[in-house]
């Protein structure tokens, strides 16, 4: 049984990691091509815009993971009708949320750009990027939803292929729009926005398969299901929203310390960090269908076995990732520093070597939060996500940046993830002690 479970875990995790890496390359491709075409000003404008993308992505992930978790649990309990209703409700809910962002893009992107810290040199580029991303928000959100449900409907390979095709098309279109058509910041944003549409097209055959459980509009939506979906996906939302809050806070702190050059350097580190986060998110989300299914089937031990596999895999990925950073940090930074700015290079190289230490601990936190959500322990998952995203990191970056300047900024991320791991281990130990006392003879 364990061999079969490990094989299934490896398949789901590998396919989803590959897919999530490709999904994270939406922004990384923009970072690379904007750096080559528009230089440090474009890079700073992109970094100021990313928090809004994180919010859109976070809401999409919340309803996608929450809905897919409930869908998988209901399927394992042979409640196929309710499982189909979850999908229909979540899909339509995602459309409604996306349309609200579209309206914001039409009327409020200029104000939003100023609020995020854009100055006269970066405001036009930031506004252009934000407007385009917001208008296409319905496609970003529904793409997240469809990917999660296709994966949980026993087709992780197609979900991976959709993410890979979307990402590859983004890279190609970035080059075409920026260099062949000279469309500037709008071209970079448009390339990113067309990618989820192409991804959705790739997954369309799943809905034509005989016996598919995913029907978009046939079943009536049951809006009363949404609070449960939101609760199950809340930790994923908090993680993404926290990423946006952290980006905004870091941008404002770094603007005070080093100006636009510092924001450009942080843009390099943060966008590479997004790829790293996507690897661990892919690992955790790859394990989620298995954990939810086993939990729904009332297995007492197998969900924890999957968690062990995920934690061991996380440690191996962290070590490999940091080795690459140590050996190639200068070469990596050079790819995104097209103007050869020595100040940006120095800050970014130092940042990578410190910042990426945090991923040894981040992987544990992401796996733990996703695992707890998958077994319906939403409160514990929420605590981990809140601690990582707001409660610990915001005070740390404000304090440490005053003491150690940019080094303090990078260290705040590392120390946050370490402290949250320690808090999580302490909470698990307390839970075990309470459980043992409850079941011990009086």
Secondary structure, 3 states (H helix, E strand, C coil): CHHHHHHHHHHHHHHHHHHHHHHHHHHHHHHHHHHHHHHHHHHHHHHHHHHHHHHHHHHHHHHHHHHHHHHHHHHHCCCHHHHHHHHHHHHHHHHHHHHHHHHHHHHHHHHHHHHCCCCCCCHHHHHHHHHHHHHCHHHHHHHHHHHHHHHHCCCHHHHHHHHHHHHHHHHHHHHHHHHHCCCHHHHHHHHHHHHHHHHHHHHHHHHHCCCCCCCCCCCCCCHHHHHHHHHHHHHHHHHHHHHHHHHHHHHHHHHHHHHHHHHHHHHHHHHHHHHHHHHHHHHHHHHHHHHHHHHHCCCCCHHHHHHHHHHHHHHHHHHHHHHHHHHHHHHHHHHHCCCCCHHHHHHHHHHHHHHHHHHHHHHHHHHHHHHHHHCCCHHHHHHHHHHHHHHCHHHHHHHHHHHHHHHHHHHHHHHHHHHHHHHHHHHHHHHHHHHHHHHCCC
